[in-house]
Amino acid sequence: MPLCADVLVKEVCCLSYSERAKLVDALMTTLDPVTEDDCDVAWFAEIARREQSIAEGTAQIYSWDDVKRQAREKVNG
């Protein structure tokens, strides 16, 4: 019996965050691959990579206040 999308979605929701991100990336590449812009594919891969590094705790994360402060320091010298 073939699986329907609703059943697959329920099953996929049981996967880890990084596994779901990999699946999204893989599925996105199957959508009209002939006309899909290479930039879009690269961007989705980058998003998945960043999401995985956040989920694994290996990403450097900065608060918005820190980003604004650093930008001000660069502009003001």
C-alpha positions as CSV (number, residue, x, y, z in Angstrom):
1,M,0.0,0.0,0.0
2,P,1.5,3.4,-1.0
3,L,2.1,5.9,1.7
4,C,0.1,9.2,1.5
5,A,1.6,12.6,2.4
6,D,-0.3,12.8,5.7
7,V,1.1,9.6,6.9
8,L,4.6,10.6,5.8
9,V,4.3,13.9,7.6
10,K,3.4,12.3,10.9
11,E,6.3,9.9,10.6
12,V,8.8,12.6,9.6
13,C,7.8,14.7,12.6
14,C,9.3,12.0,14.8
15,L,12.8,12.6,13.3
16,S,15.3,14.9,14.9
17,Y,15.6,18.5,13.8
18,S,18.7,18.0,11.8
19,E,17.3,14.9,10.1
20,R,14.1,16.8,9.1
21,A,16.3,19.6,7.7
22,K,18.2,17.1,5.6
23,L,14.9,15.7,4.3
24,V,13.6,19.1,3.4
25,D,16.8,19.8,1.5
26,A,16.5,16.5,-0.4
27,L,12.9,17.1,-1.2
28,M,13.5,20.6,-2.4
29,T,16.0,19.4,-5.0
30,T,13.2,17.1,-6.4
31,L,10.9,20.0,-7.2
32,D,11.3,21.0,-10.8
33,P,15.0,20.4,-10.8
34,V,15.3,21.5,-14.5
35,T,14.2,25.1,-13.8
36,E,15.4,25.4,-10.2
37,D,18.0,28.2,-9.8
38,D,21.3,26.9,-8.5
39,C,21.4,29.7,-6.0
40,D,18.1,28.5,-4.4
41,V,19.6,25.0,-4.1
42,A,22.7,26.4,-2.5
43,W,20.8,28.6,-0.2
44,F,18.6,25.7,1.0
45,A,21.7,23.7,1.7
46,E,23.2,26.5,3.6
47,I,20.1,27.0,5.7
48,A,20.1,23.2,6.5
49,R,23.8,23.4,7.4
50,R,23.2,26.4,9.7
51,E,20.1,24.8,11.3
52,Q,22.1,21.6,12.0
53,S,25.0,23.5,13.6
54,I,22.5,25.4,15.8
55,A,20.8,22.1,16.8
56,E,24.2,20.5,17.5
57,G,25.3,23.5,19.5
58,T,28.4,24.2,17.4
59,A,27.2,27.5,15.9
60,Q,28.4,30.8,17.2
61,I,25.3,32.8,18.0
62,Y,25.3,36.5,18.7
63,S,22.5,38.5,20.3
64,W,21.0,41.4,18.3
65,D,22.4,43.8,20.8
66,D,25.9,42.5,20.3
67,V,25.5,42.7,16.5
68,K,24.4,46.3,16.7
69,R,27.2,47.2,19.1
70,Q,29.8,45.7,16.8
71,A,28.4,47.5,13.8
72,R,28.5,50.8,15.7
73,E,32.1,50.2,16.7
74,K,33.1,49.5,13.1
75,V,31.3,52.7,11.9
76,N,32.5,54.9,14.6
77,G,36.0,53.5,14.8
